[in-house]
Amino acid sequence: MIRPASHLSQAQTSKKHRHKSLHDAYVKCLQHVRERRGLRLHDWRRDKVAVQERALAAGRAAAYFAVIGLAFAIYQNEYVLGGGMPSDVQLNLAKLANSLCTVGSVAAVFRRYSLLIRLKRITRHCRNLVPLLTSPTWPEVLIDPHFWLEVFIIGIHCPPYVTEEFITYSVDNIIMYRAETLGALANSVRVFLVLKYFRDRWVYALPMRLTIESFTDAKLDGSYMFKTFSHGWRGIATIIILWCLCVIFCGYWYRAAETQACSLPSAVNPLCQHDRAKTWTLYGQEFEPTNSNYYLWHSLWLVLITSLTIGYGDIAPSTYYGRVVAVVSIFLGLA
């Protein structure tokens, strides 16, 4: 008996579906067995591109935590300079948020260094044909001095319910700084994590970067990025952006250096009652330090005209630390 063609095609189709289902079941069973044994069909730890993507994601997380923590640090500094008390719940909530961001940023930096070590292992494996190390990377991270340097820079902050007054002498005058102010200045240095993230993002996006580095033994890093961005209109735009950022940060640092915390309602140090703390002497002239004269716009104006090598003289630093910031602004303009 001869079967019709349509019946044969249906039989073949059903047979193919049955074979496909059996194959899928076999693959799932094999994958389950390998996962039970700790072996995966595709291990990202052996994939250089996948490790790079995860390292970039860790750098992005560290930059996010750094920026958010800096925002909370600036808020707590402005809160104290505005007359708030260190024991206020609102202030300590901001300090707690900054502490959590600090922990998150340190964890993200640790993750990034761990992935970079794994990336070096893969590169060494591909270039030198040595066995790929699969041991944990955290011991190598903990002995890396660059990691601990970043942890030290990131970790400096003002924790909740911790406050202190620091008395110093500047130009024969007594000046006091609060821990919230110094913590905000230290947190501003965390911006380097943002710059590192944009550097890594640009470098990792270069076409054929891994192939070029493998065959030429060249390293396409931040120096190559700086050289690339230093040509033509892109170079001018880069210089303007970096200069604006430096003016903003120097202005904030100058304002903090010239702020007299003895005039705040939260001041309790007995040296604030000294005459040299209430009245400052500069070039033979006496004046009372008022923080309103050194708000951020005045500080930005001084840094701006100093970096442009103009220097009208309408605002002048009255502390040693303010003079240091002014000198930095001068070199900024010369650069």
ABEGO torsion letter per residue (X at the ends): XBBBAAAAAAAAAAAAAAAAAAAAAAAAAAAAAAAAAGBBABBAAABAAAAAAAAAAAAAAAAAAAAAAAAAAAAAAAAAAAGBBAABAAAAAAAAAAAAAAAAAAAAAAAAAAAAAAAAAAAAAAAAGBBBBABBAAAAAAABAAAAAAAAAAABBBBBGBBBBBBBBBGGBBBBBBAAAAAAAAAAAAAAAAAAAAAAAAAAABBGAAAAAAAAGBBBBAAAAAAAAABEAAAAAAAAAAAAAAAAAAAAAAAAAABBAAABAABABAAAABAAAABBBBGGBBBBBBAAAABAAAAAAAAAAAAAGAGAGABBBABAAAAAAAAAAAAAAAX
